[in-house]
């Protein structure tokens, strides 16, 4: 994740996200969790926020196009295991963005 974009497990931004805490999910079912993205910059917005899908069974919904300085937004991370998956139902979130200075 870009240095000014941080992810948290809770709305109060007190629990930094270290891994995606999915519950046990059977093939054919899905689990979603809400996490909070926060722009830590004091004055600049974060632009071009994209999810780099590192696991085919994990998708992200609700990414903003712009996250203003000190702004936080909830996003949903969805886990839908496929027949081909052999990975545990947890992982890391790979999100890229750029700090817009100017």
ZIWOSUL-V774097 format. One record per residue. SS is DSSP state (~ for helix, > for strand, _ for the rest). PHI is phi as a letter, one per 30 degrees, with the letter a starting at -180 (none if undefined). OMEGA is omega in whole degrees, -180 to 180 (none if undefined). Layout:
ss->SS phi->PHI omega->OMEGA
ss->SS phi->PHI omega->OMEGA
This chain:
ss->_ phi->none omega->179
ss->_ phi->e omega->-172
ss->_ phi->d omega->-180
ss->_ phi->c omega->179
ss->> phi->c omega->-177
ss->> phi->b omega->178
ss->> phi->c omega->-178
ss->> phi->b omega->178
ss->_ phi->d omega->-172
ss->_ phi->b omega->-178
ss->_ phi->d omega->-180
ss->_ phi->d omega->177
ss->_ phi->i omega->-180
ss->_ phi->c omega->-178
ss->_ phi->c omega->178
ss->> phi->e omega->-180
ss->_ phi->d omega->178
ss->_ phi->c omega->176
ss->_ phi->a omega->179
ss->_ phi->d omega->-174
ss->_ phi->d omega->178
ss->_ phi->d omega->173
ss->_ phi->d omega->177
ss->_ phi->d omega->-176
ss->_ phi->b omega->-180
ss->_ phi->d omega->175
ss->_ phi->e omega->-177
ss->_ phi->j omega->176
ss->_ phi->c omega->176
ss->_ phi->b omega->177
ss->> phi->b omega->174
ss->> phi->b omega->176
ss->> phi->b omega->175
ss->> phi->c omega->174
ss->> phi->b omega->-175
ss->> phi->b omega->174
ss->> phi->c omega->-177
ss->> phi->b omega->174
ss->> phi->d omega->-177
ss->_ phi->d omega->-180
ss->_ phi->d omega->179
ss->_ phi->d omega->-176
ss->_ phi->b omega->-173
ss->_ phi->c omega->177
ss->_ phi->d omega->172
ss->> phi->c omega->-177
ss->> phi->c omega->174
ss->> phi->h omega->-179
ss->> phi->d omega->-179
ss->> phi->b omega->176
ss->> phi->c omega->173
ss->_ phi->d omega->-173
ss->_ phi->d omega->-179
ss->_ phi->c omega->177
ss->_ phi->b omega->-174
ss->_ phi->d omega->-178
ss->_ phi->c omega->-178
ss->> phi->c omega->176
ss->> phi->b omega->-179
ss->> phi->b omega->179
ss->> phi->b omega->174
ss->_ phi->j omega->176
ss->_ phi->d omega->178
ss->_ phi->d omega->174
ss->_ phi->d omega->-180
ss->> phi->b omega->174
ss->> phi->b omega->-176
ss->_ phi->d omega->180
ss->_ phi->e omega->178
ss->_ phi->i omega->-180
ss->_ phi->d omega->176
ss->> phi->b omega->177
ss->> phi->b omega->173
ss->> phi->d omega->173
ss->> phi->b omega->178
ss->> phi->c omega->174
ss->> phi->c omega->-174
ss->> phi->c omega->176
ss->> phi->c omega->179
ss->_ phi->b omega->-176
ss->_ phi->d omega->178
ss->_ phi->c omega->178
ss->_ phi->d omega->-176
ss->_ phi->d omega->-175
ss->_ phi->d omega->172
ss->_ phi->b omega->179
ss->_ phi->c omega->175
ss->_ phi->d omega->-177
ss->_ phi->d omega->172
ss->_ phi->b omega->-179
ss->_ phi->l omega->-178
ss->_ phi->c omega->-179
ss->_ phi->c omega->-179
ss->_ phi->c omega->-180
ss->> phi->b omega->177
ss->> phi->c omega->176
ss->> phi->a omega->175
ss->> phi->b omega->177
ss->> phi->d omega->-179
ss->_ phi->c omega->179
ss->_ phi->c omega->178
ss->_ phi->k omega->none
